[in-house]
Amino acid sequence: MANLKDIKRKIKSVKGTQKTTRAMKLVSSAKLRRAEQVAKASKAYALKITEMIEEISANLAKSQENLDHPFFKSAKNAKVVDIIAITSDKGLCGAFNSQTIKKVEQLKAKLEANGAKVRLRVIGKKAIGYFKFKNIEMINQIEGLSSAPSYDKAAEFIKEVVESYLNGETDRVIIVHNGYVNMITQKVKVDNILPLDPSEFTPKAVSTSELELEPDDDTILEALVNRYLEYIMYYSLIDSLAAEHSARMQAMDMATNNAKEMVKTLTVAYNKARQEAITTELIEIISGVESMK
């Protein structure tokens, strides 16, 4: 009988877990749709600012014969590299965070093998906790930003990174995050954001060479590039959040299905144990009656 009670208690516990995972899946699904909408709305802004940088950089290259700007210098012999790692603040999302952390470790090892010094700027509790456990130094640790992306906070964060780059403290900046592909797929993305690659800003048609810009091309280009970098930082956070919700939605769906299968297995075990208990009682009753004869 004690065995029956234990099985019954397990069934009740698993059903309670199943309700929780189903609810978490629905919540992640709703949050994912909102994150997708924000990401789509911000793409128009990105396209426009990229077009403007293309035109102004083309104008500068034409007037100076070479685009000579700190934002566009070569990163081939970078001695100091900053890696911005973005993970979630919460768990229960499968291998979402571990994939990002693994990629950061691989990239760090590769850069250090080439003689570069790597500095980590980490966003998200999961990566912060991991690197602390591994006693790996971090020059930035930010919690709460990956779970609630804000353009102002993203701009504030990247401003410090850009200042460090312009002051010569670092030669290259890379963002690593697990990005959203579709409802069932996430992909770890490695984006070199500084220095910028001039080939990415090749004008497609229109040129500003016949326009007079005030105060001057260099000042406007610097302001636009700063805006562009702010957007990249913000979009990386949004992209990571959307991927987090899709990963959690999958993990919770799988957990719900596993719980359902476990309830079936436990129910069969309960029925068998109950039948055995009934059979035992019947045998005892029959044996008692026979002994009385």
C-alpha positions in Angstrom: 0.0 0.0 0.0 2.9 2.3 0.8 4.1 1.7 -2.8 0.8 2.8 -4.2 0.9 6.0 -2.1 4.4 6.8 -3.4 3.4 6.3 -7.0 0.3 8.4 -6.6 2.3 11.2 -5.0 4.8 11.1 -8.0 1.9 11.3 -10.5 0.5 14.3 -8.7 4.0 16.0 -8.6 4.6 15.3 -12.3 1.2 16.7 -13.3 2.0 19.9 -11.3 5.3 20.2 -13.2 3.5 19.6 -16.5 1.1 22.5 -15.7 4.1 24.8 -14.9 6.0 23.9 -18.1 2.9 24.4 -20.3 2.3 27.8 -18.8 6.0 28.8 -19.3 5.8 27.7 -22.9 2.7 30.0 -23.5 4.4 32.9 -21.8 7.6 32.5 -23.9 5.5 32.2 -27.0 3.7 35.6 -26.3 7.0 37.3 -25.4 8.7 35.9 -28.6 6.0 37.5 -30.8 6.6 40.9 -29.1 10.4 40.6 -29.5 9.9 39.7 -33.2 7.8 42.8 -33.7 10.4 45.1 -32.1 13.2 43.5 -34.2 11.3 44.0 -37.5 10.4 47.6 -36.6 14.0 48.5 -35.9 15.3 47.1 -39.2 14.0 50.1 -41.2 16.1 52.4 -39.0 19.2 50.3 -39.6 18.8 50.3 -43.4 18.4 54.1 -43.5 21.4 54.8 -41.3 23.5 52.3 -43.2 22.6 54.1 -46.5 23.7 57.4 -45.0 27.1 56.1 -43.8 27.6 54.5 -47.3 27.1 57.9 -49.0 29.2 60.0 -46.6 32.1 57.5 -46.5 32.0 57.3 -50.3 32.2 61.1 -50.4 35.1 61.2 -48.0 36.9 58.4 -49.9 36.5 60.4 -53.1 37.7 63.7 -51.7 40.6 62.2 -49.7 41.5 59.3 -52.1 41.4 57.1 -49.1 38.9 56.7 -46.2 41.2 57.6 -43.3 39.1 57.4 -40.1 39.7 55.6 -36.7 36.5 53.7 -37.2 37.7 52.2 -40.4 41.3 51.2 -39.6 42.6 47.7 -40.1 42.2 45.1 -37.3 44.6 42.5 -38.7 47.3 43.1 -36.0 45.0 43.8 -33.1 46.9 43.5 -29.8 43.9 44.0 -27.5 40.4 42.6 -28.3 37.2 43.2 -26.4 34.6 40.5 -26.6 31.0 41.4 -25.6 29.3 38.2 -24.6 25.5 38.3 -24.3 23.5 35.6 -22.4 20.2 35.4 -20.6 19.6 36.3 -16.9 17.3 33.2 -16.5 17.7 29.5 -17.2 15.3 26.8 -18.4 16.1 27.4 -22.0 18.1 24.3 -23.1 21.6 24.8 -24.5 20.9 28.5 -25.3 23.5 29.9 -22.9 26.0 27.1 -23.0 26.4 27.5 -26.8 27.2 31.2 -26.5 29.7 30.6 -23.6 31.4 27.8 -25.6 31.8 30.1 -28.6 33.3 32.9 -26.4 35.8 30.4 -24.9 36.8 29.1 -28.4 37.2 32.6 -29.8 39.1 33.8 -26.7 41.5 30.8 -27.0 42.1 31.4 -30.7 42.8 35.2 -30.3 45.2 34.5 -27.3 47.0 31.9 -29.4 47.6 34.6 -32.0 49.2 36.8 -29.3 46.2 39.1 -28.6 45.1 40.1 -25.1 41.3 39.4 -24.7 39.1 41.4 -22.4 35.6 40.2 -21.6 32.5 42.5 -21.3 29.7 40.2 -20.1 25.9 40.8 -20.2 23.7 38.3 -18.5 23.7 36.4 -15.2 24.4 33.0 -16.7 27.7 34.0 -18.4 28.7 36.1 -15.4 28.2 33.2 -13.0 30.1 30.8 -15.3 33.2 33.1 -15.8 33.2 33.8 -12.0 33.2 30.1 -11.3 36.1 29.7 -13.8 38.0 32.7 -12.2 38.1 34.4 -15.6 38.5 38.2 -15.3 35.7 40.4 -16.7 36.0 44.2 -17.1 32.2 44.6 -17.3 29.4 42.7 -15.7 25.9 43.7 -16.4 22.7 42.0 -15.2 19.2 42.8 -16.1 19.9 44.3 -19.6 19.5 41.1 -21.6 16.1 40.3 -20.1 14.8 43.8 -20.6 16.7 45.5 -23.5 16.6 49.3 -23.5 18.1 51.5 -26.3 19.3 54.1 -23.7 21.1 51.5 -21.6 22.5 49.8 -24.7 23.8 53.2 -26.0 25.3 53.9 -22.6 27.1 50.6 -22.6 28.5 50.8 -26.1 29.6 54.4 -25.5 32.1 53.2 -22.9 33.3 50.6 -25.4 33.7 53.1 -28.2 35.6 55.5 -26.0 38.0 52.7 -25.0 38.5 52.0 -28.7 39.2 55.6 -29.7 41.5 56.1 -26.7 43.6 53.2 -28.0 42.9 50.9 -25.0 41.5 48.2 -27.4 42.0 47.5 -31.1 39.0 45.4 -31.9 35.5 44.8 -30.6 33.4 41.7 -31.1 29.9 40.9 -30.0 29.0 37.2 -29.4 25.4 36.2 -28.9 22.9 33.5 -29.7 20.6 34.9 -32.3 17.1 34.2 -33.5 16.6 32.4 -36.8 13.1 31.1 -36.6 10.7 29.6 -34.0 12.7 26.4 -33.7 16.3 27.5 -34.5 18.9 29.7 -32.9 22.4 30.4 -34.2 25.4 31.8 -32.3 26.5 35.0 -34.1 30.0 36.6 -34.0 29.9 40.3 -35.2 33.0 42.4 -35.6 31.7 45.9 -34.8 35.0 47.8 -34.5 36.8 48.7 -36.6 34.2 48.8 -39.3 34.8 47.1 -42.6 34.8 49.7 -45.4 33.6 47.1 -47.9 30.3 46.8 -46.0 29.6 50.5 -46.7 29.9 50.5 -50.5 27.4 52.9 -52.0 24.8 51.3 -54.2 23.6 54.2 -56.3 23.4 57.7 -54.9 26.4 59.7 -53.7 26.5 62.8 -51.5 29.6 64.1 -53.4 27.5 67.0 -54.9 25.9 67.8 -51.5 27.3 70.3 -49.0 27.1 68.9 -45.5 27.3 70.9 -42.4 29.3 71.1 -40.2 31.5 68.7 -42.3 31.7 65.1 -43.5 34.0 63.8 -40.7 31.8 65.1 -37.9 28.6 63.8 -39.5 30.2 60.4 -40.2 31.4 60.1 -36.6 27.9 60.9 -35.3 26.3 58.4 -37.7 28.7 55.7 -36.8 28.1 56.2 -33.1 24.3 55.8 -33.8 25.0 52.8 -36.0 27.0 51.1 -33.2 24.3 51.9 -30.6 21.8 50.2 -32.9 24.0 47.1 -33.4 24.3 46.8 -29.6 20.5 47.3 -29.1 19.6 44.9 -31.9 22.0 42.2 -30.6 20.2 42.4 -27.2 16.7 42.1 -28.9 17.9 39.3 -31.2 19.3 37.4 -28.1 16.1 37.9 -26.2 14.0 36.6 -29.1 16.3 33.6 -29.4 16.1 33.0 -25.6 12.2 32.9 -25.7 12.2 30.6 -28.7 14.7 28.3 -26.9 12.7 28.3 -23.7 9.5 27.7 -25.6 11.1 24.6 -27.2 12.6 23.4 -23.8 9.3 23.8 -22.1 7.4 22.0 -24.9 9.8 19.1 -24.6 9.5 19.1 -20.8 5.7 19.1 -21.1 5.8 16.1 -23.4 8.3 14.3 -21.2 6.0 14.9 -18.2 3.0 13.6 -20.2 5.0 10.4 -21.0 6.1 10.0 -17.4 2.5 10.3 -16.1 1.5 7.5 -18.5 4.4 5.3 -17.3 3.6 6.0 -13.6 -0.2 5.4 -14.2 0.6 2.0 -15.7 2.9 1.2 -12.7 0.2 2.4 -10.3 -2.4 0.1 -12.0 -0.1 -2.8 -11.9 0.8 -2.2 -8.2 -3.0 -1.9 -7.4 -3.8 -5.1 -9.2 -1.0 -6.9 -7.3 -2.3 -5.5 -4.0 -5.9 -6.7 -4.8 -4.6 -10.1 -5.9 -2.6 -10.5 -2.7 -5.6 -9.6 -0.6 -7.8 -12.0 -2.5 -5.3 -14.8 -2.0 -5.1 -14.0 1.7 -8.9 -14.1 2.1 -9.2 -17.4 0.1 -6.3 -18.9 2.1 -8.0 -17.9 5.4 -11.3 -19.4 4.3 -9.6 -22.7 3.3 -7.7 -22.9 6.6 -11.0 -22.5 8.5 -12.4 -25.6 6.7 
